[in-house]
Amino acid sequence: MGDVNQELVDRAGKLYDAIQDATWEQVDALVAEAESVGATSVEVAHALAVVGRLARWSQERLDQGKEGLRRAIAIAEQRDAIAPEVRARWWTTLAVVCDDAGDAAGAIEAAAAVHGMSPELGTRISREVVAGRESLLHTMRCGVHPVLPELRAIAALWPTLTEGERKVQVEILNRFATRRTDVSTEERELLRRLTPEPDGIAKALPPPPAQADPALLREVLAELDALVGLEEVKGEVHRLADVLQVEEMRREAGLPVAERTNHFVFLGPPGTGKTTVSRLLGRLFKALGVLATGQVVEVDRSRLVAGYVGQTAIRVNEVIDSALDGVLFVDEAYALFNPSENDFGQEAVATLLKRMEDDRRRLVVVLAGYDAPMERMLQMNPGLQSRVSTRLHFRTYDADQLTSIFVRQAEAAGYAPDAEATLKVRELCGLMRGSEDPATFGNAREVRNLFEDTVAAQAARLVAQASSGTRPTAEELRELRADDVRWAELGDEALRDSLSGEQLRIVAYHELGHALVGHMVDGPEPVLVTTIPSGRSLGRAFFAEEDVATPTRAQLLGVAARALGGRAAEEVALGTLTAGAAQDLVVAERVVLELLRTGLSEATTLAALEEYAVTDGVTRDGWRSERTRTEVGELLQEAYVVAEAIVREHLPRLHAAAQRLIEARLLSGPELAELFGPRPTA
C-alpha cells in the first residue's frame, strides 16, 4: 500500500459511512481526483463505491451507481490492498442499488456473491452477519422467484438480523407487491403485510403445508420400538399411528372424519423416556402429515408464568407461537395448578386451554409429570381433561432394563463393557432400584451418571497405564472392565476418614435402623449397609430390588416404617435426632401418600406426627385438603409405631450390628442376616 493515497481513501470511506451528508458535487470531485491517480487505482475503487452508495441514498443516478459499484468490485478483486470485508460491503450495496433500479437479475447476482464470500471471510464475520447476507439473497429472489418458499427461508433468519437490515429488506419486499404482476392477490397482500419486527415475517406467513412421509414414518416407529421397555407406550403410539393413517384414507375416499385433538398427558417419574417419546411424537406427526415441521419446544412453569398481572398470557402465547406446527412439551405441568387465587399459573392454564382448542390443527401439547399430581391436575380442571385425547403411562425401569440402557449408552459412545462389567452394572442397577425413593429416582438419568463415573474411572486407569510406559491400544480404549464400574452412592474411599467419632456412631445406628426395620417387615431384604460417605450422604442402607407390582397395605406401610427406621434407631438407641432423621419423614410421607392415592389408608386417631404434615400444605405433589393432611399424619404415626417397636424389640441386635459396622464400615447382606436373625414368616 506504499503508493496508495491513504488520505484520499480515508475521505472516501468517511463519505461512504456518512452518505446522508454527501452531495453529488463532492462525490464527482472525489472521483475526478481519484482518476488522476489511475483508472484502476485503489483510490478510484473507493470513490466509485461512494457513487453507488449515494445513488442508493438519493435514489438518483441509479444506473451510474450500479456501474460504479461494479467497477469498484472489479478493481477490488484484483488488488490485495482492498480487504475482502470491504468488497463484501460493496456487493451488498450493489444488490440493493440493482433492486432500486429494477434490475432483479443483477440484485440476485450481487446478493449471491456477497453470501458466497462467507467461506472466504471465515471467522472474521459472525453467524449473524452470515444470516443477514443469506436473508438478503432470499429477499432479492422474491423479485422473480415464487414468493412463499423464499419468505419461509427468510423467516427462519429474520430474528437474527439487525433492525437496520430488517428495515431495508422490508422496504424491498414491500416494493415487490407493486412491482410484480405475476403473483396472486394473496401473495401481494402478504408482501405488503411484512414488518421489520423480529417476528414480522413469521406472523404474516400462512401455515406451512403438512405432507405425509412414509419413509420417515417407518424410521420413527423403528426408533420407538428400539427403546428399552415402554411396552405400553409403544403399543399406544402404534395404535394412534394406525388411527391417523386410516383417517387420512377416509378423507381421500370422501368419507367423514370426526374432528379430534392430539394432545397428550405423559404420566411417570423422571428419566423414563417422556422427553424422548415427545420428540419422536413430533417426527411421527410430521411423517403422518398432521404437523408441518414436527419441532418440539420444551418448557416448564418458569418459561410460562410471569411475575406480574397480564404478562403470563403474553409469555404463554409467545411460547405457543414458537411451537406451532410442532409439539409443545410442558414438563412438571402440575406446577401450573396452584389453588391460590394470587398465583399466575391459573392465567397460564386458561391461555393454554384456549390455544389448545384454537390451534388444534397446528399444535400438539404434551403435559408431563408424576402420576398422582398429574391425575389431580386433570380432576381439578374438566376443561383440560376434555382436551386431552391420550394418556401414556411411563413405568419405572427394572434392573435389567437399566442395564440395557447402560450398555446402549456405552456402545453409542464407542465403549464395550466386558461380561464382568455388565454383570456388575446389573448388580448396581438392582441396588439402585431397591434402595432409591421412587418419587425421586432418576431412572435413565441415574444410569447416565453411572456410565459417566465408569468412563472417568477407566480414564484414570488408562492414564496411569500410559504413565508407566504402555500406551493403551484401540481395543483397551474401548473396553470397560468391572473395576471401572463405580457408583458414587456406594461411598467414596477418599472420604472414609472424614467420618469418625460420635458422628460415625450416629450414622451407623441410623443406617442400621433402616436395615433392621426393613429386615423385619414384609418387603425386600437389606443387602448392604455402608458408613463410607459419598457426595450426597454420610452412609446408606441398600435393599434388594422390589418385585411386587401391586403392593398390599401392609407392604407399603412396611416401606414407610423402613424409611422411619433410622429416626427410630436414633431416638431409641441414642436419645437424639439429626437432620437425616428429618429427611426420613419426607421419604416416608411420599409412601403414605401412595397409600392414600390407592385407597389403602385406614382411619386412626394417633396424631403425633400430624404437625409435620400440616406444615407442608403445598408440595411438588400438589395441594392437600385438611383431611389429607390429617390422614398423612395418622399414617406416618402408624408407620413410626411399627419402626419404633421393631427397634425396641431388637435393640441388643442393633447394638451388636452397630459395633461391627463402626469397625468394618460396611456390612453385606449375609452379615446383616446373621446379626439380625431370621426374618419373620408371613
Disulfide bonds with the S-S distance in Angstrom:
none
